[in-house]
Structure formats: structure tokens, C-alpha cells
Amino acid sequence: MDLPRHAYFRGRIVPYSEAKVGVATHALNYGTAVFGGLRGYWNSEKERLFVFRPLDHFRRFLDSCRLLLMDIGQTPESLTAILLDLLRADGYRQDIYIRPLAYKSDEQIGVRLHNLSHEWTMFAMPFGQYIKNETSAHVMISSWRRVDDNVIPARGKISGAYVNSALVKTEASLNGYDDALVLTQDGHITEGSAMNVFIVRNGMLITPPVTENILEGITRRTVIELAQNELNIPVVERPIDRSEVYLCDEILLTGTAAQITVVTRVDHRPVGTGEMGPVAAKLRALFDKIARGNDPKYADWLLEV
Ligand SMILES: Cc1ncc(COP(=O)(O)O)c(C=O)c1O
């Protein structure tokens, strides 16, 4: 994977090699950091880079900061302006991933959230497909359970909680799957290792509500809006049982990295026909058109670099 070219670090844009922290840094030792993840899409005809829904991503990033008692003194608008400067310095002409990160920066021992300093940084790097089999993924039901809101809130992108995602992903990968679906303690489907989940059953898109220990995904919200407003498909937010994923017609995994990934097998059982279904195909085409800046109706979702 290519390294980032620059980072916004301690208030200015520097070459990536200069953005360094010490090994005693609180966040590195205790996971006391929060992050975001955005994508920039290169449109080769227009020769322009488009960042997808930056204001929504930065709103959620600042919410995650609040969960860990960090006020970084920024707004979604000011973060977007800094991102624009960063990307102009980087000059990428390809698809990229953007990572804002806020972290407890003191170099001292003592696990807590209060009476600590914090810093924040942002960098971008070239990034292609995240899940290799984006239209034919095979997932398992993870043997790990999802972190509960009263353990570490999943609605924040809290660095320490991503050990849960890492356990899930590695178990799935080492067993030959593309990813896994994770259950709540009481056995409902939450999401994948780093993506939200939708099933199609009886012509409806169904996804777990935000109270089921999921990240409140921006791609999830996008899929809900596009299904309802563009495709006339009803969307229901309700708990999903494990056995429903064995019986449904389609399964989608949505996320900034995974985009709209189609699951065609779960635990060795075919999903529906075992091939990409019509709802997934329509949503994927629409999403790609919008994210690459080819649909004027949704231009206000994009930051043009
Ligand atoms: C745990 C988790 N769920 C869901 C998502 C998808 O969220 P979004 O669509 O905002 O990228 C992500 C990734 O960003 C994630 O880390």
C-alpha cells in the first residue's frame, strides 16, 4: 500500500514522514483515539477528485471526539476546508482514502479520559477496492460478539474498539471468508467487521436500527436515501435474526471502504440465486455515478477538489 504524501499535523501540512508521535503516547497504549474514514473518487473524464459526503463524515468524527471528551476546536466546515488544502498539496489523480484521527497525546502512564491533552491529524492515501470479491463475497457468522453500547459505544469510531473488528476480520480471513457478520450479545445481526448490513426480503430492504450496536454509517444512510427516493424500495430498520440471512434474497455490506459489497454466500449457503440481485445492482450503479460526480442532482454531497 502507498504511504500518504502529506499529513495535517500540529496545525500545518507537513510531509508525511514528519508526522510522528512518541511510543509513550496515551492513545497508542490505551486505544484512546477516534477516527473517520472518507473516500475520494477520481473522475478521469472530468480530471477531478470528488470527496464523498465530507460534512457528514466530519460531523460523525466530531461526535466520536465528544464521546472521548475531546474538543478539537473545529467544525465540519473548517475540517472540510483543511481537507481541501491537504488534497491540493497531495495532488492525487486516483481513488483515495482519507483518515482524520484525534488522539490523547500525553506521553504518560495512567488509563483514563480526563485531564489529558489531545491532538488531531489528517492524511490521505491511494486506495482501491477493499473487499476483493465485491460482487460475490462469502461471509461467515463470526464467533465473536459485537461490542455493546455499554462496553464501548459502537456508534463512535473509537480506535480501541477496533480490536473487536480486527478479531472478526482475521477469524473470517484465516478461515477463507471475505468478511463476517457479527451478532449482538442476544443474537441479532449487527454489521460486518467494518461495514453495515442490509438484507432484501419480500421486496423490502431491512437493516438493523442504530440501537443495535452498529456504527451509524454514512454509506448506510446513503443507501437508505437512494432506495427510498430513487428506487422506490421500502426500507425498514428493525432487528434481524441470524436465520433471516440464510433465507433472504440479497445481502449488501455498505461502508466507505467496502462501498456496496454484494454477499452471495453465507456460511456456505447461497444467498437467493447465489448471484448479485437486482436491488444490489441498481444501488451499486447509482452509488458509483453519484460518488464520481456524474449525477448533478447529488452534487451537494460532494467536495470537488
Ligand atoms: C464498524 C463499522 N461499521 C460500519 C462502517 C461503515 O460506515 P461508513 O459508511 O460511514 O463508512 C464502518 C466504516 O467506516 C465501520 O468501521
Ligand as a Chemical Component Dictionary entry (heavy atoms), coordinates in Angstrom:
data_LIG
# 
_chem_comp.id                   LIG 
_chem_comp.type                 NON-POLYMER 
_chem_comp.pdbx_formal_charge   0 
_chem_comp.three_letter_code    LIG 
# 
loop_
_chem_comp_atom.comp_id 
_chem_comp_atom.atom_id 
_chem_comp_atom.alt_atom_id 
_chem_comp_atom.type_symbol 
_chem_comp_atom.charge 
_chem_comp_atom.model_Cartn_x 
_chem_comp_atom.model_Cartn_y 
_chem_comp_atom.model_Cartn_z 
_chem_comp_atom.pdbx_ordinal 
LIG C1 C1 C 0 -17.695 -0.808 12.307 1  
LIG C2 C2 C 0 -18.099 -0.087 11.077 2  
LIG N1 N1 N 0 -19.373 -0.191 10.646 3  
LIG C3 C3 C 0 -19.783 0.447  9.541  4  
LIG C4 C4 C 0 -18.925 1.227  8.785  5  
LIG C5 C5 C 0 -19.443 1.949  7.584  6  
LIG O1 O1 O 0 -19.576 3.320  7.859  7  
LIG P1 P1 P 0 -19.424 4.400  6.712  8  
LIG O2 O2 O 0 -20.428 4.056  5.685  9  
LIG O3 O3 O 0 -19.732 5.695  7.377  10 
LIG O4 O4 O 0 -18.045 4.322  6.214  11 
LIG C6 C6 C 0 -17.586 1.324  9.178  12 
LIG C7 C7 C 0 -16.600 2.054  8.376  13 
LIG O5 O5 O 0 -16.448 3.146  8.218  14 
LIG C8 C8 C 0 -17.171 0.681  10.364 15 
LIG O6 O6 O 0 -15.911 0.803  10.784 16 
# 
loop_
_chem_comp_bond.comp_id 
_chem_comp_bond.atom_id_1 
_chem_comp_bond.atom_id_2 
_chem_comp_bond.value_order 
_chem_comp_bond.pdbx_ordinal 
LIG C1 C2 SING 1  
LIG C2 N1 SING 2  
LIG C2 C8 DOUB 3  
LIG N1 C3 DOUB 4  
LIG C3 C4 SING 5  
LIG C4 C5 SING 6  
LIG C4 C6 DOUB 7  
LIG C5 O1 SING 8  
LIG O1 P1 SING 9  
LIG P1 O2 DOUB 10 
LIG P1 O3 SING 11 
LIG P1 O4 SING 12 
LIG C6 C7 SING 13 
LIG C6 C8 SING 14 
LIG C7 O5 DOUB 15 
LIG C8 O6 SING 16 
# 
